[in-house]
Amino acid sequence: MDKRIFLILAFSMFASTLGIGIVIPLFPLYVKQMGASGLWIGLMFSAYAVSNSAFAPLFGRLADRRGRKWLLTFGLLAYAILSLGYMFAGSVQQLALVRLLQGIAGAMTFPIANAYIGDLSPEEEEGRWMGYASAIFFSGFGLGPLIGGVITAHFSMTAAFVTMGGFNFAAFLATLLFLPESPKRGINGEDEDGLLQSFRKISKSSIVRGLLSYQMVYALGSVGIVAFLPLLASRQGLDTTTIGILLTVNILSTTLLIPLGGILADRLNRRIIIVICASLAVVLLPVLTLANGVWQMVAVLVLLGMNNAISMPCASALAVEEGRKFGMGSIMSTLFLASGIGMAIGPVISGRIVDLFNIQSVFYFSSAMWLFGLGAFAWFTRHRTS
């Protein structure tokens, strides 16, 4: 592992995710102030996911053939510029367009950064290094909501959007100035298949199929927390600072334990760990709706965060193994495609559920999706023994 390159990537991803995390607790409230329904709130999140999913496989394949740095650098710059679009959007439709364009920029950044780190990870240490990367990734998301809540409470939402753009611009500069180009790698270093042919080969792997199921339900299961927890908490009279703290607690509990999850992923059966953690998620999501007050919500969110911390490095380590066979950029972007599908479908369905029933029903839906994904992952990976 080249630690210098890892540190540069880590700083860039931390700065970018910190900027994005600042807006997480604010965006549903911001859209709601513009008169949007629950369905439109869902569409706001889906707009990002749709464009991200559509372009991630293309950029991943391109990164395997042409190198990773230029895509990563351009994506971070585009994300920074588009962050300012939140301030100038005068309607819900214009906000959806900004989210759509940011999804394209996001397809150039996070899957490519993961592929870069996957390239650097030594064999038998995939869980450790992907765990470190995930910890840094989530620390930005964890601190972001807290900072965003404080900035909004003391200044304005506009100030929060400017801060998001500033952090992403810092990530762009770090990548542009200090990150060396990665080697061009396809499948086993020299594959010239087209995008569709590459995807067909990848989809034949039972491990990839299982991971696709896991990634999709993880995205679906996370929708309730990211998009609708702020509304659930606000109904209990909590202000934006407290809502930011709740999201921070959830994400930081994941962040602090992810390195431990990486160690476990390298020493224990990765498949079994994922199955156990997915089972716990099925139970914990409905329990969140029963929480009364800040401290009960904190307790459930900490447990959910710990659960994610143990399972995610296992999934990432399996992805790195498959990436060595099929191309790291192709694998990572394909998994981001699955996440994007979950993020695209989940918010729309969840928003409609809110309009027809209530906010609590979103978390029951997320639990049901986790149960479905758990069964799919267990079935596809049933022949794996380690």
N, C-alpha and C positions, 0 to 999 in steps of 0.2 A: 504494500500500500504506500503510495506516494502521499505522505501526510501534508506536504505543502499544497498540492493540488486539492486535497480533501478540505483543507482549511479555507481555501479560496471559495470552493463550491459551497461550503458550509456557511460562510459569511454572506454570500450572495443570496442563498436560499433563505437564510434567517431574515435578512433585511426585507426581502420580497414578501415572505409570509407574515412578517410583522406588520407591514403596510396593509396587506389584505385583511389580516386579523382585526385591525383597527375598525374596519367598516362592518364586520360580521354582525355585531349586536345592534348596529344602527340601521342597517339597510331595510329590514322589515318595517321598522317604525317610520323610516323616511318615506317608503312607498305608501304606507298606510296614511300618512299625513297628506299625500297627494290624492287620497280618495280611492285607493286601490282596494279591491276585494281580496279575499283569501286566495282565489284562483289566480289573480294577477300577481300576488306575492310569489306564488309558486312558479308562475311563468317567468318572473324576473330571475329566479335561480336557474330555471330550465334553459333560458336563453344562453347563459354561459355554458352549460353542460352540453347543449346541442352542438354548438360550434366547436367546442373543445373536443367532443367525441368525433366529429366529422373530420377534423384535421390532424388529430394526434397520430393515427397510423401512418398518414402521409409523411409527416415530419419525422416520425421515428425511423421509417425506412430511409428517408433522405439523410438523416443523421448517420445511419450505419454506412451509407455509401460516400457521403461528402464531408463528414466530420461534424462535430457537435458544437464547437464554440460559436460559430457565426449564427446558428439558429438560436442558441441560448441568449447571446448578446442582443440580437434584434428583438427577441421576444420580451426581454426585460425592459428595453427602451420603449417598445410599443405599450407595454402595460403601464409604465410610468405616465406616458402622455395621455392614454385613455382614462387614467384615474381622474384627470381634471374634467372629463366629460360629465361626471356626476353633478358638478356644480352648474353646468350650463343646460342640462336636460330640463326642458320645460313641461314634459308630459311623461306619463307612464310608458308610452310607446318609445319615446326617445331614450329613456332609461334602459328599455329592453335592447335597443340597438347598441348602446354602450356595453352592456353585458355580453351581447353577442360577439362584438369585436374583441373584448377582453378574453373571451373563451378561446379565440384563435391565438391570441398572444400567449395565453396559458399553455396551449398545446406545444408551443416552442420552448417552454421553460421547464416545468416540473418533470415531465417524462424524460426529457433529454438530460436533466441533471441526475435523475435516478440512474439512467443508463450509463452516464459517465462514472458514477460511483460504483455501479455494478462491474464495469470494466476493471476498476482498480482493486476490487475485493479479492483477496486470496482464497483459494479453495479451502473448505472447511472453516472459513471465517466469514461466510456470507452474512450470517445472522448478526454477528458482532458489528460489522461496518454498516450494514443497512440499518441496524438498530440505532447506531450513532447518528446516521443521517436523518432517520425519522425523528429522533429526539430533538435535533436542531430544527428540523422542519416544524415540529409541533410546538416548540418553544416560542417561535414567532407567532403562531396562531394563538398560543396561550396568553402571551403578554399583550397581544394586539387588542383583544376586546376590552381589557382593563384600561389600557391607554386611550382607546377610542371612547369609552364611557366617560372617562375623566375629561378628555378634551371637549366632548360635546357638552358636558355639564358646566364647564367653566368658560367655554368659548362658543363653538357652534359646530354643526355637522359639516359645514363648509371647511372649517379648519381641519376636521378629521380627514376629509377627502384630499386636501392639500398634503397632509402628512403622509397619507398612503402613497401618493405620487412621489414624494420626496424619498421615501425609503426604497421604492422600486428603482428610482434613478440612481441611488447609491449602489444598489445591487448591479445595475448595468455598468457603472464605472468600474467596479471591482472586477467584474468578468472581462470587460474590454481590456483593461490595463494589465491584469496579472494572470489570467487563466491561459495556459498553453492549449493548443489544439490537441484533441484526442486523435488516436489512430482511426482510420476508416475501417469499420468492421461490418461485414455482413454475416450471413450464416457460415459458421466455421471460417470466417475471414474472407470468403470470396464467393459470394452468391450474387447473381445478377437477375434473379427472378423479379417479375413485376410485383406490384402491391397485392393484387388478388391471389397470385400464385403463392406468394409468401404467407398470406393469411391462411390459405388452405392448408399449407404444411404445418403452420403453428397450431391450427385448430384440431389437428389429428392427435395431438398430445393430450392424454387423459389428465395429466397434471395441469396443463394450461386450461383445460375445460373446467376443472375444479376451481382453479384460481379465478377464472372469469366469473364463476358463480359467486365466489366469496367476495370479490371486488364489487360486484353489482349490488349484492344485498348489504354490504358495508355502506355503500353510498346511499341506498334506500333507507337503511337504518339510521344513518346520520342526519337525514333530512329533518326529522322531527326536532332534534336538538339544535341544529344550526338555524333553521328557518322559523321554527315555531316555538322554541323554548322562550325567546324574548317575549312573545305574546302571552304564553302561559304564565310567565313570571309577572308580567305587567298587570295581569288580572288579579294578582295577589297584592297589588299596590307597590311593587318594587320599582325603583327608579333606574335610569340607564346605567349609573355607576354600579349598582348592585347586580344588574343583569350582566354587565361586563365581567364582574367578579365571578358570577356563576359559571359563565363560559370559560373563564380563565382557569378556574378550579378544575373543571373537567379536562381541559386540554393539558394543563400542567401536570395533573396526576398521570396522564399518559406519558408526557415528556420525561418525567423523572424516573419512570420505571421501564421505559423502552430499552435502555442499555441492558437491564437485567433480562428482558425478553429476548434480546439478541444472544446473550450467553446461553439461555435455555434452548434457543433455536439451534445452536451448534452442538448441544450435548444431548438433547432429548428428541423424541419422535415429533417432528414438526406437524404432521397430519393430526395426531391425537390432540396436541395442544390447541390447534385451530378448532377442532370439533368441540372440545370442552368449552372454550371461550365463546364460541357461537351459541352454544346451549345457554350459557349464562346471560348473554345479551337478550335472548328470547324472554327470559324472566324479568330482567332488570328494567327494560323499557316500559312495560305497563306499570311497574312499581313507581316509576317517576311521576305518574299522574296522581298517585295517592299521597305524594309528599305534601306536607302542610307547613309552610314557612320556609325560611331561608336554610336553616340547618339541616332539615330533612332532605331538601333538594340537593344541598352540598354533599350529603352522605351518598345519595344514589349516584350523583354525577362523578364522584370520586371512584366508586366501584366500577362504573362504566368505563372511566378513563383507565383504570388499572387493567381491566379486561382487555381493552384495545392494546395496551402496552405489551401484553404478553403474546397476543396473537399476531400482530402486524409484522414483527421481524421474522416470524416463521413463514408467513406468506411471501415476504420480500426475498427471503433466502431461497425459497422454492423458485421464485421468479428468476433470480440470478442463475440458478442451475439451468433453467430452460433457456435463458438468454445466451448462454455459452453455446447452445446447440443451434439456435434460430436467429441470433443477432440481438444484442442487448437492447438497442433502440427499438427494434420491432416488437420485442416482448413487452417492454415497459409501456410503450405507447398502446399496444393492444389491451393491456390491463387498464390503462387510463381510459380507453374506449369503453370498457365494461363499466368502470366507475361513472363515466360520463352518461352512459345510458341510464344508470340508476339515478343519477342526479337530475337527468332530464325528465324522466318519467315520474320519479318520486315527488318532487315539489308540486307538479300539476295535479296528481292524484290526491296528494295531501291537502293542497289548497281547496280542491273540490270537496274533500271530506269535511274540512273545516266549515265550508259554506253550508253543507247539507246537515252536518251533525254538530260536532264541537271540536275544540282543540285537542282534548284528551284522546279522541278517536284516532288522531294522527299517530300517536305512540303505539296504540294497539295494532294499527296497520304496519308500522315499522317492525314490531315484534313478529307479526305473521310472515313478513318478508324474510326476516332472519331465519325463521323456522324452515321456510322453503329453501333458502340458500344453503342452510346447514345440511339438509337432505341431499341436495345436488352435489355439494362438495364431497360429502362422505361417499356417495355413490361413485363419482368419477375417479376418486383417488383410492378406492377400496383395495387395489392391488399393491399400493406403495407400503413398504415395511419400515421406512426410516423417516 
